Amino acid sequence: SAASDVYKRQQLKIEKADFKEISLDKISEALQSGLIKNYHQVEVSVQDCPNLKEWGCPAEGISGNERIIDVGGEPYMHDPKHLGAEFDYEEISKKIGSEKSYALGAGSGAMSCLDGHCGELVINENLITSESKSIIARVGTSKECIAEKYTARKHGGLGNVYYTDGVKGKVIKIKIKGRSGDQGSLPQAMRKALTDNLPIKDNEHIALAGIFRILKGQIKSHVQPDYADIKHEYYDAKQMKCVKDFLQFYEPVGPELQGYSVLWTGDPTGGNLDLRESGEHTHFHSYTKENVAGHYHFDVTPNDIEYEGYFNIAKEVHRVNTVSYTHLTLPTNREV
């Protein structure tokens, strides 16, 4: 396949927009008001961030110089013209003023770093100290999940990363037990709580990112299989999106999982940035077991689910290589 021949580092086109600055207290109140409609027990508060090294993170906190990036999109992952596209999120960090940062988030694995395999990348990386705690999940020959350490600073055709100075500061702490409502995804429930309970108008959107644990209960997840193992056409190049299922799903998974999430209520430019449609991206790994990691969808055990997590705001979004950019620049602007 084209993917195995050449991995293509993308020329970068970066656009920036600011999120509305709303106090952590107001965001905390909005989350409390909204989440209690979806979960039985909810405690949201503003607290000093604990030392996240106790959760296996390579930095103590998620404060200072907070910004998110939204990179690429489905065409970079699934259009045959683009297979093998890669982005260096350390290079991007330098271009947006986050060179010395703690980076966390979710992306696809860079195939050049995985012997041509695909995977779900849990980004958990200190670009200040070069300490890497990132994990890659991929699909094994018997469709089992394989989770391994991943020290490259590259991801594949899409990714969402939160950069901060990695210092401790005030954060939003969330504690949840039991789900009463229909929304099984914590980040989606948070997005709805924010949209319903904050005066978001004229694209005055906000973004949050952070780390949460699934202490009890189980979830549905997926891992992207290798392209060679997908035996049917699943991507529509005209619509620029996947129209058939091709992922390897796992259910039930957990408990004792740690998620890294980036979420936003909408596009502060009103749509020009072409942000990831779901409004969030969350990957996870187990903090007690081997070979458990991937892309988080939602809980499948509403009675048992229990979350605890820490989130902070992002002040700005940097959109790297919007989907429209792929079609403008191909094939002349590509570097091998």
Secondary structure, 3 states (H helix, E strand, C coil): CHHHHCCEECCCCEEEEECCCCCHHHHHHHHHHHHCCCEEEEEEEEEECCCHHHHCCCCCCCECCCEEEEEECHHHHHCCCCCCEEEEHHHHHHHCCCCCCEEEEEEEECHHHCCCCCCEEEEEEECCCCEECCEEEEECCCCCEEEEECCCCEEEEEEEEEEECCECCEEEEEEEEEECCCCCCHHHHHHHHHHHHCCCCCCCCCEEEEEEEEEECCEEEEECCCHHHCCCCCEECCCCEECCCCCEEEEEECCCEEEEEEEECCCCCCCCCCCCCCCEEEEEEECCCCCCEEEEEEECCCCCCEEEEEEEEECEEEEECCHHHHHHHCCCCCEC
